[in-house]
Amino acid sequence: MHLLARFDTRDYPSWKIEFDKDTENRSQAGLTLLQLWRDADTPSAAVALFKANDRDRAQAWLDRETGFGQAVTADFLQVA
């Protein structure tokens, strides 16, 4: 399963520093970052593709992320 998440940040450079510091928490949530992009039209937004090994733990991580006051939209995806 994969997780596609969009982070609407206020300040991408500051957000990226904190995102990089969160690697261990994501790993404990069963998430492996596969790719990170910046939105070409909204440079403060980032889109991340993760491999998700445990949906419940990944959802708990997402719930914590949305608690930090920045909008996160996410979809769990399966290969068709």
Biopython code that builds the backbone (N, CA, C, O; Angstrom):
import numpy as np
from Bio.PDB.StructureBuilder import StructureBuilder

atoms = [
    (1, "MET", "N", (0.841, -1.169, 0.000)),
    (1, "MET", "CA", (0.000, 0.000, 0.000)),
    (1, "MET", "C", (0.891, 1.240, 0.000)),
    (1, "MET", "O", (2.004, 1.224, 0.528)),
    (2, "HIS", "N", (0.387, 2.300, -0.595)),
    (2, "HIS", "CA", (1.106, 3.569, -0.628)),
    (2, "HIS", "C", (0.253, 4.676, -0.013)),
    (2, "HIS", "O", (-0.970, 4.572, 0.078)),
    (3, "LEU", "N", (0.925, 5.714, 0.396)),
    (3, "LEU", "CA", (0.266, 6.900, 0.942)),
    (3, "LEU", "C", (0.765, 8.093, 0.144)),
    (3, "LEU", "O", (1.970, 8.322, 0.040)),
    (4, "LEU", "N", (-0.162, 8.846, -0.413)),
    (4, "LEU", "CA", (0.164, 10.073, -1.131)),
    (4, "LEU", "C", (-0.348, 11.227, -0.276)),
    (4, "LEU", "O", (-1.547, 11.325, -0.014)),
    (5, "ALA", "N", (0.552, 12.091, 0.155)),
    (5, "ALA", "CA", (0.184, 13.167, 1.085)),
    (5, "ALA", "C", (0.609, 14.520, 0.532)),
    (5, "ALA", "O", (1.702, 14.669, -0.015)),
    (6, "ARG", "N", (-0.257, 15.485, 0.681)),
    (6, "ARG", "CA", (0.045, 16.866, 0.293)),
    (6, "ARG", "C", (0.092, 17.707, 1.562)),
    (6, "ARG", "O", (-0.838, 17.695, 2.369)),
    (7, "PHE", "N", (1.187, 18.431, 1.719)),
    (7, "PHE", "CA", (1.406, 19.284, 2.871)),
    (7, "PHE", "C", (1.355, 20.734, 2.409)),
    (7, "PHE", "O", (2.191, 21.156, 1.611)),
    (8, "ASP", "N", (0.397, 21.492, 2.895)),
    (8, "ASP", "CA", (0.310, 22.916, 2.581)),
    (8, "ASP", "C", (1.007, 23.670, 3.699)),
    (8, "ASP", "O", (0.439, 23.895, 4.767)),
    (9, "THR", "N", (2.238, 24.053, 3.438)),
    (9, "THR", "CA", (3.076, 24.657, 4.462)),
    (9, "THR", "C", (2.983, 26.181, 4.400)),
    (9, "THR", "O", (2.554, 26.748, 3.394)),
    (10, "ARG", "N", (3.381, 26.819, 5.463)),
    (10, "ARG", "CA", (3.477, 28.280, 5.463)),
    (10, "ARG", "C", (4.844, 28.715, 4.936)),
    (10, "ARG", "O", (4.989, 29.777, 4.330)),
    (11, "ASP", "N", (5.843, 27.862, 5.185)),
    (11, "ASP", "CA", (7.227, 28.189, 4.836)),
    (11, "ASP", "C", (7.937, 26.873, 4.524)),
    (11, "ASP", "O", (8.345, 26.152, 5.434)),
    (12, "TYR", "N", (8.082, 26.565, 3.240)),
    (12, "TYR", "CA", (8.636, 25.269, 2.856)),
    (12, "TYR", "C", (10.013, 24.999, 3.461)),
    (12, "TYR", "O", (10.212, 23.917, 4.013)),
    (13, "PRO", "N", (10.973, 25.922, 3.387)),
    (13, "PRO", "CA", (12.299, 25.607, 3.934)),
    (13, "PRO", "C", (12.254, 25.213, 5.427)),
    (13, "PRO", "O", (12.942, 24.280, 5.841)),
    (14, "SER", "N", (11.465, 25.907, 6.208)),
    (14, "SER", "CA", (11.343, 25.560, 7.636)),
    (14, "SER", "C", (10.632, 24.226, 7.811)),
    (14, "SER", "O", (11.032, 23.404, 8.635)),
    (15, "TRP", "N", (9.572, 24.014, 7.027)),
    (15, "TRP", "CA", (8.835, 22.751, 7.096)),
    (15, "TRP", "C", (9.753, 21.590, 6.740)),
    (15, "TRP", "O", (9.713, 20.547, 7.392)),
    (16, "LYS", "N", (10.589, 21.764, 5.701)),
    (16, "LYS", "CA", (11.472, 20.678, 5.247)),
    (16, "LYS", "C", (12.463, 20.281, 6.324)),
    (16, "LYS", "O", (12.760, 19.096, 6.481)),
    (17, "ILE", "N", (12.978, 21.243, 7.066)),
    (17, "ILE", "CA", (13.891, 20.934, 8.172)),
    (17, "ILE", "C", (13.184, 20.049, 9.192)),
    (17, "ILE", "O", (13.739, 19.044, 9.636)),
    (18, "GLU", "N", (11.958, 20.420, 9.566)),
    (18, "GLU", "CA", (11.195, 19.627, 10.538)),
    (18, "GLU", "C", (10.804, 18.269, 9.956)),
    (18, "GLU", "O", (10.832, 17.263, 10.665)),
    (19, "PHE", "N", (10.445, 18.233, 8.695)),
    (19, "PHE", "CA", (10.102, 16.977, 8.028)),
    (19, "PHE", "C", (11.277, 16.010, 8.077)),
    (19, "PHE", "O", (11.102, 14.830, 8.377)),
    (20, "ASP", "N", (12.472, 16.508, 7.782)),
    (20, "ASP", "CA", (13.663, 15.660, 7.814)),
    (20, "ASP", "C", (13.954, 15.148, 9.221)),
    (20, "ASP", "O", (14.432, 14.025, 9.376)),
    (21, "LYS", "N", (13.681, 15.934, 10.229)),
    (21, "LYS", "CA", (13.890, 15.513, 11.620)),
    (21, "LYS", "C", (12.904, 14.417, 12.030)),
    (21, "LYS", "O", (13.149, 13.696, 12.997)),
    (22, "ASP", "N", (11.795, 14.288, 11.303)),
    (22, "ASP", "CA", (10.726, 13.350, 11.660)),
    (22, "ASP", "C", (10.914, 11.963, 11.041)),
    (22, "ASP", "O", (10.011, 11.129, 11.116)),
    (23, "THR", "N", (12.057, 11.708, 10.441)),
    (23, "THR", "CA", (12.296, 10.440, 9.750)),
    (23, "THR", "C", (12.049, 9.233, 10.646)),
    (23, "THR", "O", (11.415, 8.267, 10.221)),
    (24, "GLU", "N", (12.541, 9.277, 11.875)),
    (24, "GLU", "CA", (12.379, 8.132, 12.779)),
    (24, "GLU", "C", (10.904, 7.895, 13.111)),
    (24, "GLU", "O", (10.456, 6.749, 13.146)),
    (25, "ASN", "N", (10.154, 8.961, 13.353)),
    (25, "ASN", "CA", (8.720, 8.798, 13.643)),
    (25, "ASN", "C", (7.982, 8.183, 12.460)),
    (25, "ASN", "O", (7.115, 7.328, 12.641)),
    (26, "ARG", "N", (8.324, 8.619, 11.251)),
    (26, "ARG", "CA", (7.692, 8.026, 10.073)),
    (26, "ARG", "C", (8.055, 6.549, 9.954)),
    (26, "ARG", "O", (7.205, 5.722, 9.626)),
    (27, "SER", "N", (9.293, 6.225, 10.217)),
    (27, "SER", "CA", (9.730, 4.833, 10.158)),
    (27, "SER", "C", (8.966, 3.982, 11.170)),
    (27, "SER", "O", (8.537, 2.872, 10.853)),
    (28, "GLN", "N", (8.798, 4.495, 12.372)),
    (28, "GLN", "CA", (8.047, 3.764, 13.400)),
    (28, "GLN", "C", (6.572, 3.611, 13.021)),
    (28, "GLN", "O", (5.892, 2.697, 13.488)),
    (29, "ALA", "N", (6.089, 4.519, 12.166)),
    (29, "ALA", "CA", (4.711, 4.431, 11.686)),
    (29, "ALA", "C", (4.590, 3.513, 10.472)),
    (29, "ALA", "O", (3.511, 3.381, 9.894)),
    (30, "GLY", "N", (5.700, 2.878, 10.086)),
    (30, "GLY", "CA", (5.672, 1.963, 8.950)),
    (30, "GLY", "C", (5.709, 2.663, 7.612)),
    (30, "GLY", "O", (5.300, 2.092, 6.601)),
    (31, "LEU", "N", (6.204, 3.918, 7.591)),
    (31, "LEU", "CA", (6.254, 4.690, 6.352)),
    (31, "LEU", "C", (7.686, 4.805, 5.841)),
    (31, "LEU", "O", (8.614, 5.073, 6.604)),
    (32, "THR", "N", (7.845, 4.602, 4.556)),
    (32, "THR", "CA", (9.123, 4.796, 3.880)),
    (32, "THR", "C", (8.901, 5.846, 2.798)),
    (32, "THR", "O", (8.065, 5.660, 1.914)),
    (33, "LEU", "N", (9.641, 6.941, 2.864)),
    (33, "LEU", "CA", (9.512, 7.992, 1.858)),
    (33, "LEU", "C", (10.111, 7.506, 0.543)),
    (33, "LEU", "O", (11.281, 7.129, 0.488)),
    (34, "LEU", "N", (9.298, 7.518, -0.520)),
    (34, "LEU", "CA", (9.763, 7.123, -1.841)),
    (34, "LEU", "C", (10.117, 8.334, -2.692)),
    (34, "LEU", "O", (11.075, 8.298, -3.465)),
    (35, "GLN", "N", (9.343, 9.407, -2.550)),
    (35, "GLN", "CA", (9.582, 10.598, -3.355)),
    (35, "GLN", "C", (8.943, 11.800, -2.673)),
    (35, "GLN", "O", (7.876, 11.691, -2.068)),
    (36, "LEU", "N", (9.608, 12.947, -2.779)),
    (36, "LEU", "CA", (9.073, 14.203, -2.267)),
    (36, "LEU", "C", (9.174, 15.231, -3.377)),
    (36, "LEU", "O", (10.237, 15.415, -3.969)),
    (37, "TRP", "N", (8.060, 15.902, -3.660)),
    (37, "TRP", "CA", (8.020, 16.926, -4.691)),
    (37, "TRP", "C", (7.550, 18.243, -4.092)),
    (37, "TRP", "O", (6.866, 18.265, -3.068)),
    (38, "ARG", "N", (7.923, 19.340, -4.742)),
    (38, "ARG", "CA", (7.338, 20.649, -4.452)),
    (38, "ARG", "C", (6.367, 20.960, -5.575)),
    (38, "ARG", "O", (6.643, 20.690, -6.744)),
    (39, "ASP", "N", (5.229, 21.530, -5.211)),
    (39, "ASP", "CA", (4.224, 21.912, -6.198)),
    (39, "ASP", "C", (4.795, 23.026, -7.082)),
    (39, "ASP", "O", (5.275, 24.038, -6.571)),
    (40, "ALA", "N", (4.743, 22.844, -8.394)),
    (40, "ALA", "CA", (5.315, 23.818, -9.323)),
    (40, "ALA", "C", (4.582, 25.153, -9.290)),
    (40, "ALA", "O", (5.180, 26.197, -9.554)),
    (41, "ASP", "N", (3.293, 25.127, -8.968)),
    (41, "ASP", "CA", (2.497, 26.350, -8.952)),
    (41, "ASP", "C", (2.341, 26.958, -7.569)),
    (41, "ASP", "O", (2.023, 28.140, -7.442)),
    (42, "THR", "N", (2.562, 26.164, -6.537)),
    (42, "THR", "CA", (2.461, 26.635, -5.153)),
    (42, "THR", "C", (3.720, 26.167, -4.424)),
    (42, "THR", "O", (3.697, 25.113, -3.788)),
    (43, "PRO", "N", (4.812, 26.921, -4.498)),
    (43, "PRO", "CA", (6.099, 26.473, -3.966)),
    (43, "PRO", "C", (6.112, 26.174, -2.463)),
    (43, "PRO", "O", (7.024, 25.505, -1.977)),
    (44, "SER", "N", (5.122, 26.658, -1.731)),
    (44, "SER", "CA", (5.083, 26.352, -0.299)),
    (44, "SER", "C", (4.462, 24.980, -0.034)),
    (44, "SER", "O", (4.498, 24.501, 1.099)),
    (45, "ALA", "N", (3.897, 24.345, -1.052)),
    (45, "ALA", "CA", (3.264, 23.037, -0.893)),
    (45, "ALA", "C", (4.219, 21.918, -1.296)),
    (45, "ALA", "O", (5.029, 22.071, -2.210)),
    (46, "ALA", "N", (4.108, 20.798, -0.600)),
    (46, "ALA", "CA", (4.912, 19.613, -0.891)),
    (46, "ALA", "C", (3.990, 18.407, -1.022)),
    (46, "ALA", "O", (2.952, 18.321, -0.365)),
    (47, "VAL", "N", (4.391, 17.486, -1.877)),
    (47, "VAL", "CA", (3.655, 16.235, -2.066)),
    (47, "VAL", "C", (4.638, 15.104, -1.843)),
    (47, "VAL", "O", (5.732, 15.096, -2.408)),
    (48, "ALA", "N", (4.238, 14.144, -1.009)),
    (48, "ALA", "CA", (5.115, 13.022, -0.678)),
    (48, "ALA", "C", (4.436, 11.700, -0.999)),
    (48, "ALA", "O", (3.241, 11.522, -0.760)),
    (49, "LEU", "N", (5.211, 10.786, -1.540)),
    (49, "LEU", "CA", (4.759, 9.423, -1.787)),
    (49, "LEU", "C", (5.512, 8.507, -0.827)),
    (49, "LEU", "O", (6.743, 8.479, -0.810)),
    (50, "PHE", "N", (4.753, 7.762, -0.031)),
    (50, "PHE", "CA", (5.328, 6.840, 0.945)),
    (50, "PHE", "C", (4.886, 5.419, 0.637)),
    (50, "PHE", "O", (3.798, 5.207, 0.103)),
    (51, "LYS", "N", (5.712, 4.461, 0.966)),
    (51, "LYS", "CA", (5.284, 3.069, 1.066)),
    (51, "LYS", "C", (4.752, 2.936, 2.489)),
    (51, "LYS", "O", (5.426, 3.316, 3.447)),
    (52, "ALA", "N", (3.542, 2.396, 2.627)),
    (52, "ALA", "CA", (2.909, 2.265, 3.940)),
    (52, "ALA", "C", (2.783, 0.784, 4.289)),
    (52, "ALA", "O", (2.056, 0.042, 3.628)),
    (53, "ASN", "N", (3.493, 0.363, 5.331)),
    (53, "ASN", "CA", (3.461, -1.044, 5.746)),
    (53, "ASN", "C", (2.324, -1.355, 6.706)),
    (53, "ASN", "O", (1.911, -2.509, 6.820)),
    (54, "ASP", "N", (1.811, -0.344, 7.398)),
    (54, "ASP", "CA", (0.761, -0.545, 8.393)),
    (54, "ASP", "C", (-0.181, 0.652, 8.337)),
    (54, "ASP", "O", (0.167, 1.740, 8.795)),
    (55, "ARG", "N", (-1.365, 0.454, 7.781)),
    (55, "ARG", "CA", (-2.282, 1.576, 7.573)),
    (55, "ARG", "C", (-2.678, 2.253, 8.878)),
    (55, "ARG", "O", (-2.745, 3.481, 8.930)),
    (56, "ASP", "N", (-2.938, 1.499, 9.916)),
    (56, "ASP", "CA", (-3.358, 2.105, 11.181)),
    (56, "ASP", "C", (-2.263, 2.994, 11.773)),
    (56, "ASP", "O", (-2.545, 4.096, 12.244)),
    (57, "ARG", "N", (-1.022, 2.521, 11.750)),
    (57, "ARG", "CA", (0.081, 3.345, 12.274)),
    (57, "ARG", "C", (0.321, 4.554, 11.388)),
    (57, "ARG", "O", (0.623, 5.639, 11.884)),
    (58, "ALA", "N", (0.187, 4.375, 10.079)),
    (58, "ALA", "CA", (0.348, 5.497, 9.160)),
    (58, "ALA", "C", (-0.748, 6.537, 9.396)),
    (58, "ALA", "O", (-0.479, 7.738, 9.375)),
    (59, "GLN", "N", (-1.970, 6.083, 9.617)),
    (59, "GLN", "CA", (-3.069, 7.008, 9.896)),
    (59, "GLN", "C", (-2.829, 7.763, 11.193)),
    (59, "GLN", "O", (-3.117, 8.957, 11.281)),
    (60, "ALA", "N", (-2.308, 7.081, 12.190)),
    (60, "ALA", "CA", (-1.991, 7.751, 13.457)),
    (60, "ALA", "C", (-0.930, 8.827, 13.248)),
    (60, "ALA", "O", (-1.017, 9.901, 13.844)),
    (61, "TRP", "N", (0.070, 8.555, 12.409)),
    (61, "TRP", "CA", (1.085, 9.554, 12.091)),
    (61, "TRP", "C", (0.450, 10.743, 11.385)),
    (61, "TRP", "O", (0.770, 11.892, 11.693)),
    (62, "LEU", "N", (-0.451, 10.476, 10.434)),
    (62, "LEU", "CA", (-1.147, 11.558, 9.733)),
    (62, "LEU", "C", (-1.956, 12.411, 10.706)),
    (62, "LEU", "O", (-1.957, 13.638, 10.616)),
    (63, "ASP", "N", (-2.633, 11.757, 11.623)),
    (63, "ASP", "CA", (-3.438, 12.487, 12.611)),
    (63, "ASP", "C", (-2.566, 13.423, 13.432)),
    (63, "ASP", "O", (-2.983, 14.538, 13.745)),
    (64, "ARG", "N", (-1.371, 12.990, 13.783)),
    (64, "ARG", "CA", (-0.442, 13.855, 14.524)),
    (64, "ARG", "C", (0.023, 15.011, 13.646)),
    (64, "ARG", "O", (0.150, 16.140, 14.122)),
    (65, "GLU", "N", (0.277, 14.738, 12.369)),
    (65, "GLU", "CA", (0.719, 15.788, 11.450)),
    (65, "GLU", "C", (-0.325, 16.885, 11.319)),
    (65, "GLU", "O", (0.020, 18.066, 11.300)),
    (66, "THR", "N", (-1.583, 16.515, 11.231)),
    (66, "THR", "CA", (-2.627, 17.527, 11.076)),
    (66, "THR", "C", (-2.816, 18.315, 12.357)),
    (66, "THR", "O", (-3.408, 19.393, 12.330)),
    (67, "GLY", "N", (-2.335, 17.811, 13.462)),
    (67, "GLY", "CA", (-2.441, 18.521, 14.722)),
    (67, "GLY", "C", (-1.452, 19.653, 14.874)),
    (67, "GLY", "O", (-1.530, 20.404, 15.846)),
    (68, "PHE", "N", (-0.515, 19.801, 13.936)),
    (68, "PHE", "CA", (0.487, 20.852, 14.026)),
    (68, "PHE", "C", (0.059, 22.124, 13.310)),
    (68, "PHE", "O", (0.878, 23.022, 13.114)),
    (69, "GLY", "N", (-1.211, 22.218, 12.915)),
    (69, "GLY", "CA", (-1.737, 23.449, 12.362)),
    (69, "GLY", "C", (-1.494, 23.659, 10.882)),
    (69, "GLY", "O", (-1.815, 24.724, 10.355)),
    (70, "GLN", "N", (-0.942, 22.682, 10.201)),
    (70, "GLN", "CA", (-0.741, 22.802, 8.766)),
    (70, "GLN", "C", (-1.619, 21.777, 8.059)),
    (70, "GLN", "O", (-1.735, 20.633, 8.496)),
    (71, "ALA", "N", (-2.225, 22.200, 6.973)),
    (71, "ALA", "CA", (-3.143, 21.326, 6.256)),
    (71, "ALA", "C", (-2.400, 20.163, 5.608)),
    (71, "ALA", "O", (-1.373, 20.345, 4.953)),
    (72, "VAL", "N", (-2.943, 18.967, 5.806)),
    (72, "VAL", "CA", (-2.419, 17.765, 5.156)),
    (72, "VAL", "C", (-3.604, 17.041, 4.550)),
    (72, "VAL", "O", (-4.585, 16.768, 5.242)),
    (73, "THR", "N", (-3.525, 16.731, 3.279)),
    (73, "THR", "CA", (-4.515, 15.882, 2.653)),
    (73, "THR", "C", (-3.794, 14.611, 2.217)),
    (73, "THR", "O", (-2.646, 14.660, 1.777)),
    (74, "ALA", "N", (-4.466, 13.490, 2.340)),
    (74, "ALA", "CA", (-3.778, 12.231, 2.065)),
    (74, "ALA", "C", (-4.737, 11.184, 1.540)),
    (74, "ALA", "O", (-5.929, 11.179, 1.848)),
    (75, "ASP", "N", (-4.175, 10.300, 0.736)),
    (75, "ASP", "CA", (-4.922, 9.162, 0.202)),
    (75, "ASP", "C", (-4.060, 7.916, 0.327)),
    (75, "ASP", "O", (-2.868, 7.933, 0.019)),
    (76, "PHE", "N", (-4.685, 6.833, 0.787)),
    (76, "PHE", "CA", (-4.036, 5.524, 0.772)),
    (76, "PHE", "C", (-4.361, 4.886, -0.570)),
    (76, "PHE", "O", (-5.515, 4.874, -0.999)),
    (77, "LEU", "N", (-3.334, 4.355, -1.228)),
    (77, "LEU", "CA", (-3.489, 3.830, -2.584)),
    (77, "LEU", "C", (-3.000, 2.386, -2.667)),
    (77, "LEU", "O", (-2.051, 1.995, -1.988)),
    (78, "GLN", "N", (-3.665, 1.611, -3.508)),
    (78, "GLN", "CA", (-3.229, 0.251, -3.798)),
    (78, "GLN", "C", (-2.948, 0.154, -5.292)),
    (78, "GLN", "O", (-3.592, 0.825, -6.098)),
    (79, "VAL", "N", (-2.001, -0.670, -5.647)),
    (79, "VAL", "CA", (-1.686, -0.880, -7.060)),
    (79, "VAL", "C", (-2.877, -1.531, -7.728)),
    (79, "VAL", "O", (-3.437, -2.500, -7.216)),
    (80, "ALA", "N", (-3.259, -0.995, -8.871)),
    (80, "ALA", "CA", (-4.426, -1.522, -9.589)),
    (80, "ALA", "C", (-4.001, -2.632, -10.538)),
    (80, "ALA", "O", (-4.840, -3.204, -11.234)),
]
sb = StructureBuilder()
sb.init_structure("model")
sb.init_model(0)
sb.init_chain("A")
sb.init_seg("    ")
for serial, (resi, resn, name, xyz) in enumerate(atoms, 1):
    if name == "N":
        sb.init_residue(resn, " ", resi, " ")
    sb.init_atom(name, np.array(xyz, "f"), 0.0, 1.0, " ", f" {name:<3s}", serial, name[0])
structure = sb.get_structure()
